[in-house]
C-alpha cells in the first residue's frame, strides 16, 4: 500500500488518481498491447447485387420464351406438312350416288311400258288385305281405333303404288292399273269412314267392291290372264 503525496490518504499501489483528493499521482501505466492481428483475414464475399439477379432472371426468361416459340413453330410446321402429305396421297373419292326417294324410284321414264302382270299380283294383294279388314270389322271383336289404324295404313300403301305409275304417261295399261288402284283406295276409305260412324259408308264400299271386280276381270282378259 502507498499514500497520496498530496493529502496522505492511503491508496492502492496501482492507483493513478487519489480517491480522496482526486489529484493525479503521476503513475504511468503501460498502454494495453494492441490485439494480435491474424495475417489471414479474408474479406467476406460480397452479396450479389439485386441488379445482377434481375439481369440473370431476365436472360433466363428470354431463353425460355425463345424455346417455347421455336417449339410452337416446329409443331405447327410439322402438322401442316403432315396434312399436306395426307391430302396429296389420299385416293380421289368418287362421288357417291345420292339415294333416291321412294317416289323417285317409282317414277319411270316417259314412254316406258308397264309390267301389267306384276301389278295384277299387287292388286290381288290389296284385295286380300281389304277382305281381311272387312272380316275384322264384321266380327265386332276389335276396337275401332285399332281397325282404323289398319285401314289408314292400307290406304297409304295403295296411294304409294299409284304414285309409282306417274312415269308411265303414254301407257294405257298403266292408266288402267292406276284407276283400279283408285277404286281399291276408295273401298278402304269407306271402311275407315264407317268405323268413324259415317252413315252409308259401308254400303258405298260394297259398291266399289262390285265395280272393282268387274273392271279387274276385263283388265286381266286384255293382258291375257
C-alpha positions in Angstrom: 0.0 0.0 0.0 1.1 3.6 -0.6 -0.1 7.0 0.4 -1.1 10.1 -1.6 1.7 12.6 -1.7 -0.9 15.4 -1.7 -3.3 14.5 1.1 -1.7 11.5 2.7 -4.6 9.2 2.1 -3.9 5.6 1.7 -4.2 4.4 -1.8 -3.6 1.3 -3.8 -0.3 0.8 -5.4 -1.7 0.8 -8.9 -4.0 3.8 -8.4 -3.3 6.7 -10.8 -5.6 9.2 -9.0 -6.2 9.7 -5.3 -9.6 8.6 -4.3 -9.6 11.2 -1.5 -8.3 14.4 -3.3 -8.5 13.3 -6.9 -5.0 14.5 -7.7 -3.1 12.8 -10.4 -0.5 10.8 -8.7 1.7 10.7 -11.9 1.7 6.9 -12.0 2.4 5.7 -15.6 0.5 2.9 -16.9 1.5 0.8 -19.9 -0.8 1.1 -22.7 -2.6 -2.1 -23.4 -1.0 -4.1 -26.2 -3.0 -3.9 -29.4 -4.7 -7.2 -30.3 -2.6 -9.5 -32.3 -3.7 -9.4 -35.9 -4.2 -12.6 -37.8 -2.4 -12.3 -41.1 -5.2 -14.5 -42.7 -8.2 -12.3 -42.6 -10.1 -12.8 -45.8 -12.8 -10.3 -46.6 -16.3 -11.7 -46.6 -17.7 -12.3 -50.0 -20.0 -9.5 -51.0 -23.6 -10.5 -51.6 -24.7 -10.4 -55.2 -26.4 -7.3 -56.0 -30.1 -7.3 -56.8 -29.3 -5.8 -60.2 -27.3 -8.8 -61.2 -30.1 -11.2 -60.0 -32.6 -9.3 -62.1 -30.4 -9.4 -65.1 -29.9 -13.2 -64.7 -33.7 -13.8 -64.4 -34.4 -11.7 -67.5 -31.9 -13.7 -69.5 -33.4 -17.0 -68.4 -36.9 -15.7 -69.2 -35.8 -14.7 -72.7 -34.2 -18.0 -73.3 -37.3 -19.9 -72.1 -39.6 -17.8 -74.3 -37.4 -18.4 -77.3 -37.6 -22.2 -76.7 -41.4 -22.1 -76.5 -41.7 -20.0 -79.7 -39.3 -22.4 -81.6 -41.2 -25.4 -80.3 -44.5 -23.9 -81.4 -43.2 -23.1 -84.9 -41.8 -26.7 -85.2 -45.1 -28.2 -84.1 -47.4 -26.3 -86.4 -45.0 -26.6 -89.4 -44.8 -30.3 -88.9 -48.5 -30.6 -88.6 -49.1 -28.6 -91.8 -46.6 -30.8 -93.7 -48.4 -33.9 -92.5 -51.8 -32.6 -93.6 -50.5 -31.6 -97.0 -48.9 -35.1 -97.4 -52.1 -36.8 -96.4 -54.1 -34.7 -98.8 -51.7 -35.3 -101.6 -51.5 -39.1 -101.0 -55.2 -39.7 -100.3 -57.0 -41.5 -103.1 -59.5 -39.5 -105.0 -63.0 -40.1 -103.7 -65.6 -41.0 -106.2 -68.9 -39.2 -106.0 -71.4 -41.3 -104.2 -74.8 -41.8 -105.7 -77.5 -39.9 -103.9 -80.1 -42.4 -102.7 -83.5 -41.9 -104.4 -86.7 -41.4 -102.6 -89.4 -43.9 -103.0 -91.2 -41.6 -105.4 -88.1 -41.1 -107.5 -87.5 -44.9 -107.6 -91.1 -45.5 -108.6 -91.1 -42.9 -111.4 -90.3 -44.5 -114.7 -89.2 -42.6 -117.9 -92.0 -41.3 -120.0 -93.0 -43.8 -122.7 -92.0 -46.9 -120.7 -94.3 -49.9 -120.8 -95.7 -51.2 -117.6 -95.3 -54.8 -116.5 -99.1 -55.2 -116.2 -99.0 -58.8 -114.9 -96.8 -57.7 -111.9 -99.4 -55.1 -111.0 -102.2 -57.7 -111.2 -100.4 -59.5 -108.3 -100.1 -56.2 -106.4 -103.9 -55.7 -106.7 -104.6 -59.2 -105.7 -102.6 -58.5 -102.5 -104.6 -55.4 -101.8 -107.8 -57.3 -102.4 -106.8 -59.8 -99.8 -106.0 -57.1 -97.2 -109.3 -55.4 -97.9 -111.2 -58.7 -97.3 -109.3 -59.3 -94.0 -110.1 -55.8 -92.8 -113.8 -56.3 -93.7 -113.9 -59.6 -91.8 -112.3 -58.0 -88.7 -114.9 -55.2 -88.8 -117.8 -57.6 -89.2 -116.5 -59.7 -86.3 -117.1 -56.8 -83.8 -114.4 -58.1 -81.6 -111.7 -55.5 -82.1 -111.9 -51.8 -81.1 -112.5 -49.3 -83.9 -109.3 -47.4 -83.1 -107.1 -50.4 -84.0 -109.1 -51.1 -87.1 -109.0 -47.5 -88.3 -105.2 -47.6 -88.0 -105.1 -50.7 -90.1 -107.3 -49.1 -92.7 -105.3 -45.9 -92.9 -102.1 -47.9 -93.4 -103.7 -49.8 -96.3 -104.8 -46.5 -97.9 -101.2 -45.2 -97.7 -99.9 -48.3 -99.3 -102.3 -48.2 -102.2 -101.6 -44.5 -102.8 -97.8 -45.2 -102.9 -98.4 -47.8 -105.7 -100.4 -45.2 -107.6 -97.6 -42.7 -107.3 -95.2 -45.2 -108.9 -97.2 -45.0 -112.1 -96.6 -41.3 -112.7 -93.8 -42.0 -115.2 -96.0 -44.2 -117.5 -97.9 -41.3 -119.1 -98.1 -42.9 -122.5 -99.0 -46.4 -121.4 -102.8 -47.1 -121.4 -102.3 -50.2 -119.2 -100.6 -48.1 -116.6 -103.5 -45.7 -116.5 -106.0 -48.6 -116.2 -104.0 -50.0 -113.3 -104.0 -46.6 -111.6 -107.7 -46.4 -112.0 -108.2 -49.9 -110.4 -105.9 -49.0 -107.5 -108.1 -45.8 -107.0 -111.2 -48.0 -106.7 -109.4 -50.1 -104.0 -108.4 -47.0 -102.2 -112.0 -45.7 -102.1 -113.1 -49.0 -100.7 -110.6 -48.8 -97.9 -111.6 -45.2 -97.2 -115.2 -46.3 -96.9 -114.3 -48.8 -94.2 -112.4 -46.2 -92.3 -115.3 -43.7 -92.5 -117.7 -46.5 -91.5 -115.6 -47.0 -88.4 -115.9 -43.3 -87.7 -119.7 -43.7 -87.7 -120.4 -42.2 -91.1 -123.8 -43.5 -92.2 -123.9 -45.4 -95.5 -120.1 -45.7 -95.8 -120.1 -49.5 -95.7 -122.8 -49.7 -98.4 -120.8 -47.3 -100.5 -117.7 -49.5 -100.0 -119.7 -52.6 -101.2 -120.5 -50.7 -104.4 -116.8 -50.1 -105.0 -116.1 -53.8 -104.4 -118.5 -54.8 -107.2 -117.1 -52.1 -109.5 -113.5 -53.3 -109.0 -114.3 -56.9 -109.6 -116.0 -56.1 -112.9 -113.2 -53.9 -114.2 -110.4 -56.1 -112.9 -111.8 -59.1 -114.7 -111.9 -57.2 -118.0 -108.3 -55.9 -117.5 -107.0 -59.4 -116.9 -108.6 -60.6 -120.1 -107.0 -57.7 -122.0 -103.5 -58.7 -120.9 -104.1 -62.4 -121.4 -104.6 -63.6 -117.9 
